Amino acid sequence: MKIILAPMEGLADFWVRQALTDIGGYDWCVTEFVRVSGTLLPPRVFYRWCPELQTASRTRSGTPVHVQLLGSDPSCMADNAARAVELGAPAIDLNFGCPAKTVNRHGGGAVLLDTPEQVHAVVRAVRQAVPAVIPVSAKMRLGNLDGHRSLDNAVAVEAAGASWLTVHGRTKTQGYRPPAWWDQIGLIRQRVAIPVIANGEIWTAEDAKRCRQESGCEDVMLGRGAVSDPFLAQRLRGEDLSSGWPEVRLKLLVFIEELRGSGSDSQVSGRVKQWLNYLRRDCAEAEAVYREMVRLRCPDAMLSLLQARTT
């Protein structure tokens, strides 16, 4: 089983990727999408979204980092994929699932699933633009407004030469509302020969087990569940963990200490509270800390509070 950390826009940035892969259990992770819109992006843009390009495209723990691109123009996507590879990207992932209105309004993300021929054109152009040894993959939802073209899109991705396909088990209109339709991912897996990775609503090891059973997929991609439970990937691998608040607290302390100076106090405190908001889903201690920390705007004050809060 391969376990991949998802490209969660606005959440799984460099710092979260580093924190989660430090804990371990991931085969690779994928960056937030790099938006491609009519121009060849300068190197600084790729370095901003994927600082790991400057460390052999691996996180501190050695986990490979794949670069995700989002766009609809085949030629421009191809040029930017080639540049990402020149900068050291070990693999290129293509986003056909983003549900954001601003992205969809400009022809990117999930709306492309209404036109499988365009999906094919983008994947094919990128595949032809990068060396054969560089994997090109795609991530899609079941569809845009509905899922009636899910198989067409999967076939288009495969025919264009993708190495594998990740499927989030909901349409754009379904957003992130439960459930994720893992059985529909299974229909796609049965239709194509390339590996299919299942994604969506995997919060626990039991969820992952049911997802693999219903989809028939061997491999899974973890999203918000990995942020809610930083030890989830290890649990999926059968490790007998007794991790709870003490371990989570230590990870948070390191996270805040390393995050300081990466932005304004407001930005840093916002990132900390964003993670705490997910942690409190299953951790009563995190809920209590969140209630105290939500009013704070200074990382130093957050550190002091967390250092004092041992229970």
C-alpha positions, 0 to 999 in steps of 0.5 A, spaced: 500 500 500 502 506 498 500 512 502 500 519 499 499 526 502 494 530 498 495 537 495 490 541 500 490 548 497 491 553 503 493 547 508 498 543 506 504 548 505 511 547 506 511 547 513 505 542 514 508 537 509 514 538 513 511 536 520 507 531 517 512 527 513 517 528 519 512 523 523 513 518 517 508 513 513 508 517 507 511 514 500 510 521 497 506 528 498 504 533 493 504 540 493 499 545 493 497 547 486 501 552 482 496 556 477 498 556 470 495 562 466 498 563 459 505 565 461 511 561 463 512 562 470 519 564 473 523 559 478 521 563 484 514 561 483 516 554 483 520 555 489 515 559 493 510 553 492 515 548 493 521 550 497 523 543 497 526 543 490 532 546 493 533 540 497 533 535 492 525 535 492 524 532 498 522 534 505 527 534 511 525 527 512 527 525 505 519 524 503 519 526 495 515 532 493 511 532 487 509 538 483 502 539 482 500 544 476 493 547 475 491 550 468 487 548 461 492 551 456 496 544 453 502 548 451 502 553 457 502 547 461 507 543 458 512 549 458 511 550 465 511 542 467 518 542 463 520 548 467 518 544 474 522 538 471 528 542 470 528 545 477 528 538 480 521 536 480 521 528 480 514 528 478 508 532 475 501 532 478 495 535 474 489 538 477 482 536 475 479 537 481 479 544 484 472 546 486 474 553 487 469 558 484 475 563 482 479 557 479 473 554 475 471 561 472 477 561 469 477 554 466 481 550 471 480 545 476 473 541 476 470 544 470 475 541 465 471 534 467 466 537 463 470 536 457 474 529 457 478 531 450 481 537 454 483 533 459 486 528 454 490 534 451 493 537 457 495 530 460 498 529 453 502 535 452 505 535 459 507 527 458 510 529 451 514 535 454 517 532 460 522 526 460 519 519 459 523 517 466 518 523 470 512 520 472 506 524 470 499 523 474 492 526 474 488 528 480 480 528 479 473 528 482 468 524 480 465 530 475 463 537 475 456 538 476 455 530 476 459 524 475 456 521 468 463 523 465 467 520 470 469 514 466 470 518 460 475 522 464 479 517 466 480 513 460 482 520 457 487 521 462 490 513 461 490 514 453 494 521 454 499 517 457 499 518 465 502 514 470 497 513 475 490 517 477 488 519 483 480 520 484 477 524 490 470 520 491 465 526 490 463 531 484 465 539 485 457 540 487 458 535 492 464 539 495 467 536 501 460 534 504 460 526 506 460 521 504 465 520 499 463 515 494 468 510 494 464 505 490 464 510 484 472 510 484 472 502 484 468 503 477 473 507 475 479 502 477 475 497 473 475 501 467 482 503 466 489 499 467 493 504 470 493 505 478 488 508 481 489 512 488 483 513 492 482 519 496 476 522 500 473 522 507 479 518 510 479 520 517 481 513 521 484 507 519 477 504 519 475 509 514 481 507 510 480 499 510 473 500 508 475 505 502 480 500 500 474 494 500 469 499 496 474 502 491 478 496 490 484 500 490 490 498 493 493 505 494 490 511 498 491 519 499 490 522 505 487 529 506 484 533 512 484 526 516 492 527 516 491 534 519 486 532 524 490 526 526 498 527 524 499 519 526 494 517 521 499 514 516 503 510 521 496 507 523 494 505 516 501 501 516 499 497 522 503 501 527 501 500 534 501 507 537 499 510 543 499 517 541 495 522 544 495 529 546 502 529 549 505 527 542 501 532 539 503 537 543 510 536 542 509 536 534 505 543 535 511 546 539 516 544 534 511 547 528 510 554 532 517 554 533 519 553 526 514 557 523 516 563 527 519 568 522 516 565 516 510 571 516 507 576 520 505 574 527 498 574 524 499 570 519 503 565 523 498 565 529 493 564 523 496 557 521 497 555 528 490 556 529 488 552 523 491 546 524 489 546 532 482 547 529 483 540 525 486 537 531 480 538 536 476 534 531 478 528 535 482 531 541 479 534 547 485 537 549 486 540 543 479 543 543 481 546 550 487 549 548 484 552 541 479 555 546 484 559 549 489 560 543 483 563 539 484 570 542 492 570 541 495 573 535 502 572 537 506 566 536 511 567 542 504 567 547 502 561 543 508 558 545 508 560 552 501 557 553 502 551 550 509 550 554 504 551 560 499 546 558 501 539 559 495 536 560 
